[in-house]
Amino acid sequence: MINDAGYSLRSYEGEAALEYEEKPQYAAIRMRAIPRVNIQAFCEDQDTAEVIEKAYADRRLAKAQLTLQMGGVQAAAAYYRNASTPNLIIIESLLDREEMLGDLDRLAEVCDPGTKVIAVGHINDVLLYRELLRRGVSEYIVAPVNVLQIIDSISAIYADPETRPLGQVIAFVGAKGGAGSSTVCHNTAFAIAASLNSDVVIADLDLPFGTAGLDFNQDPIRGIADALSSPKRLDEVLLARLLSRCSDHLSLFAAPGTLDRAYDLEPQACETVLDAVRENVPWIAVDVPHLWTAWAKQVVLRADRVVITAVPDLANLRNAKNLVDQLKAAWPNDRLPLLVLNQVALPKRPEISVKDFARALELEPKAIIEFDAQLFGTAANNGQMVEEVSAKANAAEQFRAVACLLTDRTQPKSEHMSLLAPILSRLRLIKARA
């Protein structure tokens, strides 16, 4: 199967595969974001109107403008006699085939050229569907409709197959300062690039204190601050100049890491910059600093996936719970955030057990990374990733697993992997959950 980012998807074993089976709405997760278009809907049934309102609240329609009225096709035809038509009209009809076609012909007489139409009907008729398409209707949906049908239909209209695919934004957030979210972000992005051979850009939004440059032993003169200061100037040529290339598949949008000025970001600037990046690479790993400003909140809530990194203590549990609740409310049609428990089994430190942590969040961790001062300290001081220090380390294995979950890929088998590796990994997981 090919996803809308143009990459082959393969099923993978484990808990994530069960999620897809149990929740079929995940099949539509990778629908394109809708561009800045005006949408007007004319409904006959209140249930249909409520579904369209819920679809409008989805993150993929964040840039669109929706106006909803009751009255169906007849109300739409009367309205547009004295008004210009929008980019897209969604109309609903309760009539039979002939009457519905007649109403649509009258609507066509007042529609401006270029206006798209999605029709919602209550007749499951292939002949009607073909006739509607012949007359220029973009899509016909049989009621009752659901939220993902509406989003998918709108997305399909504006998904030009000749345009370059849009990349996926993955926001990495820490439940608490010092949880290690930046480390998880950088190592996961490295795994996407090195193990899966897929292009990825790390966008470090912690402008004064970002560590991406240090972690990859890079000292770029220019970076993401230049793009955010003039987001409308960011094109493919300027982006190439601002990115610091770490490997064949990994590039860095580094933070300046200086305190010579204050950094007050605008939500629109962040959105513009990330949109420009996602037009050029399939994966963008966004290192979000531990704060909750307007721009940080927007970056997280509009991301395609969110990874929450938490340490097993009370403050992390409270903050992670707040983040999960916020995302559940904002993402009714998306997968849940991916939870990473970090710095587990720190010697002599009382911890909340993995089992209790997961129960409180109602979210199972997809990676449990044990505390290893030697490994992570060596990597940080050398400007290396964990896999570069020790590819056989359990932490490296966890980062590769997270990379596969986020990109919907299977983990490639390593030649040096022992036959006992899966068993040992499982035993470590059971020990950590105890």
N, C-alpha and C positions, 0 to 999 in steps of 0.2 A: 504494500500500500504506500502511496506517496502523499506526504502531508503538504499543507499549503506553503510551507517554506521550501519545497522542492527537494526534500531529502527523504530517502527510503526509510520507512518505519518498520521495525521488526518487533514482534511480541517478545516479552521477557518474562521469566519465571519469577515466582515469589508473590509477596503481598500486593505489590503494585498491580500485577496482572489481575488479581482478584478484585481490586477496586474497579477496574474497567468493566468487569463482568457484572458486578453488583450495581454499578451506576452508569447506565448507558448514555447519560448526557455527556460523559467524557469524550464521546466520539466527536463532539463538535468543539472541543476545547481550542483547537487551533484555527478557528475562523478569523478572518482578517478584521482589523479594526476598521470602523466605518469612517470615511473622510468627512470633512465639514460640508454637510449637505442639509438642506431643509426638507423635512418630511411632514406631510399632513395626512392624518388618518380620519376616515369617515366610517364609523361602525354602526351596525344595526343591533348587535347583541352586547349587553353590558360585560359579559364574561370575556369576549374578544377584546373589548376596550381595556379591561384590567390587565390582560396578558400583554398588550402592546405597551401599556404604561410600565409594566415590570421589565419588559425588554429594553425600554428607553433608559432604565436605571442601570443597565449593564455597562461595564467599563468600556466595552467595544463601541458603544454609541456615545461616548463622552463628548465627542466633537460635534455630533449632529444636533440639530434643533428640531423638536417635535411639537406639532399642534394636533390635538385630538378633538374631534367633534362627533356627535351622533347624527344619524340620518342616512347613512349609506350612500349609494351611488347617486340617487336623486338629489340629495343635499349637496353632494360634491359638484354636480353639474350646475345647479343653481348658484352655488357660491362662486364658481370660476367664470360665470358670465361677466362679473364685474371685478375680477381679480386675476392676477397672473398666477400661473400654476408653479408649484415648487419643483425641486429636483425629483422628488419621489412622492407618489400618492399611494396610500394603502386604502382600499375600499372594500367594504363587506356587503354582500347581498344575500337576502333570504329567499330570493325569487327562483323560479325554475329556469331552465336553460334559455329558452327563447326570450323571456322577459329580461333576464340578466344581460343577454347580449344586446338587446335593444337599449337598455339603460347605458351600457358601456359605449354604444355608438353615439349616444347623445353627449356623454362625457368627452369622447374623443373630439367632438366638434369645438369644444372650448379649451382644450388642452394646448399648451404651448409646445412647439417642437423641442424634442430632447427630454421631455418629462417622462419618467419611468412610472409604471403602474404595477402594483402587486394586488391581485384580487383574492379575497377570502370568500369562499362560497360554502354552501351546505349540501352540495351535490357531488358525489363521487362518480364523475363521468369522464372517461377518457376522451370521448368526442368533444365534450365541452372544453377540456384542457387544451386539446389540439387547436380548436377554433380560437380560443383566447390567445394562444401564442401566435397564431396566424394573423390576428388583428393587432398585434404589437404589445400585448400584455407581457410583462417580464416574467411573472410567476403567478401560479394559481395554487392556493393552499386550501385544503378541505378542512372546515371546522369540525370539531373543536381544535383550536391551535394551541401550541405551547410556546414558551418564551424562546427556546432554541430554534424552533422553526422560523420565527419572525427574524431573529438575528441572522440565521443562516441565509434566508432569502435575501435580506438586504445586503449582506456581505457578498453573496454570489454576484449581485448586480454590479458592484463596484470593484470586484476582483478581476482586474484585467490580466488575462493569462500571458500577455506579451510584456507586462512589466516585470521588473525584478522582484523576487519574493521578499517579503518583509521579515526581518529577523525577530527573534523572541527575546524579550527583556526579562532577565531574572534578577530580582531584587534580593540582596542578602542583608538581613537586619539582625542585630543582636538584641536579645531580650534585656540585656543590661551591659553597661560599659565594662569592657574586659572579658566578655564572654567568648571572644575569639571569632567574631563574625567575619572580620577582614581576612583572617587566616583561612577560614573555611571558603570564603569567596575566591581567594587567589588560588588555593590548591585545587578547588573544584574546576575553576576555569582552566587551569593548567592540565587537568585530567581530560577535559573536553578536547583540548588542543592536541595533547600528546598521545593519549590513548585512543581517542575516537577520530583523530585527524580531521577535526572540524574547526573552521575559523571562528575565533572568539575575541571580543574586545572587553577588557576590564575597564570600567568607568569608575574612577575613584572620586566620589562626591564629598569626601571629607577634606575640603580644600586646605584648611590650616594644618591638619595633623595626619593626613593620609599617609599610609605606609606602603602603598603598592610599588612605588619607585624603589624603596629600600628592599622590599621582599624579592624583587626581581633584579636587584643590583643595577638599576637604571637611574640616570640623573638627567632627564630630558629638560631642555631649556624652556620648551613650551608644552602646553598640555590642555587639560579640560577647562582651566580657568579662562584661557584665551577664547575658547569656543563659547563659554557661557557669557562672556562680556559682550560678544557680538554674535548672537545665535543665528541671525538671519543671513550672515555672511558665510556660514558654514556650508560649503559644497564638497564634492568628492575630492577636489584638488587640495583644498585647505585641510580637510580631514586627514588626508595622507601625510601632510606636513606636521600636523599636531600629534599624530599617533607615534608612539615609540614601539618599534618592532622588537619583540622578545624572542620569537621563533618563527618558523614558517607559517604557523597557524595562530599564534597568539600575539596580540598587540595591546598596548597599554595607553589608556587615556589618563595620564598621571595628574595627581594634584600637586600644586606648587609646594605645599608643606612649609610655608613661611608665614610669619605674623606681621609683615610690614603693612598690612591693611586688613580691614574688616571684609568679610565675605557674606553679603546679604543676597541670597539667590532668589530669583523670581520663578514661580512655578512654570510660567510659559516658556522661560528660557530653558529650563531643564527638559521640558517636553520637546521643544524644537530640536535641541541637541541630540537627544536620544532617538528621535524620529530620523534624523539625518544619519546616525550611526546604523540604525536597523535597516536602512535601505542598502547598506553595503556589506554587512556580515550577518550570518544566520543566528549568532548568539551574542548577547550583550550581558555580561555579569556586572551588575551595579552594586558597588560597595557603598551602602547607605550608612552614614554616621549615626550614632546613637542620640537622636533628637527627634522631635515631632513638630516640626514647623509645617507651614502650608505646603512648601515645595517637597519636603521629605514625605509627607503624608500622600501627596499626589503621586510621587514616583512609586511608592509602595502599592497603593491601591490600583494604579493603572498598569502595573507590571503583569506580564503573562504568567509568571510563577514567582512565589516568594519563599525564601529559605530563612527560617528562624533558627538562630543559634542560641542555645541556652546552657547555662551551667546548673547542675542539680542542687540549687538552694532556693530558699523561700522567695527572695526578691526576684530572681529569674522566673520562678513559677508564676508569681503574680503578673509580672510584665508580659510574659509569654501568653498567659491566659487572656489578657487585655488585647494583645495583638491578634490572637486567633479569633476572638469574638468579633473584633473589628472587621477582619477579613471575611469571616463567615457572613456577616451582615452585608458587606459590600460586594461579595462574590457569590451570589446564590446559584450561579450557573457554571462555576468553575471548580477545579480541583482544590482541595484544602491545601494550606501551606505545608511545606515539607519541614519537619522538625529534625534538627541535629542537636544531640546532647554532647556537649564538649567538656573536656577536662574531668572526665568521670574517673572515680577511684583515686582521687588525690589523697596521698597518705596522711592519716591522722585528722582528716577533715570530715566532720559529720555531713552526710549527704541525704537528700531525699532519694529514695530508690527509684530506679527507672520505671518500675511498675506503678508506683504511686504518682510519679510525675505525669506519666501518660494518662492515668485514670483521671487526674484532675483536669487535664487539658482536653480529654476525650480525643486524643490524637497520639498515635503511636510514632515514636521516633524512627526515622528511616536510616539513621546512622548514629552509632554510639562510639565516640572517640575517647579512648582512655588517655589519662594524663601521662605524658612522657616528656619530662623536662629536657633530657639529653637530646632526643630526636628533634623536638620543635626548637629548642634553643640553638642547636647546631644549624638548622635550616635558616632561622632568622638571622643569625650572625654572619652566615655565609652568603646571604642574599639568594637562597635556593628554596625550592619547593621540597616538601617532605618526600615526594617520590624520587627526586634527584639524590637525596641523602640516603634513602633506603626504600627501594621499590617494593621490597617484600614486607615492609612494616604494615601492621594492621591499620594504622591511620591512612596510609596510602591506598590500601584496599577500600577503606570506607569512602575516601574522596572519589575514587573511581566509580564506586557504586552510586554515589549521589549524582555524579555526572551522567551516568546511564539513566537514572530515574528522571532527571530533568530533561534530557534530550530524547527520551523514549527509545533508547538503543539497548541492545544486549551488550554486556561487558565482554570485550575480546579476551580470549584465553591467552594467557602469557605462557611462553615456552618454559620459563623457569618455575612456574607454579607447581607446587607439590600436589600429589594426589590427596594428601591429608589436609590441604589448605582449607577446603570447604568445611571439614569436620572441626578443625581448630577454630575457624572463624565462628562457627555455630556455638562451640563451647564458650568462647569469649563473650558472645552475645548473651548466652544463658547466665553466665557469671555476673555480667553487668546488670541484668534485669533483676537479679535476686535481691 
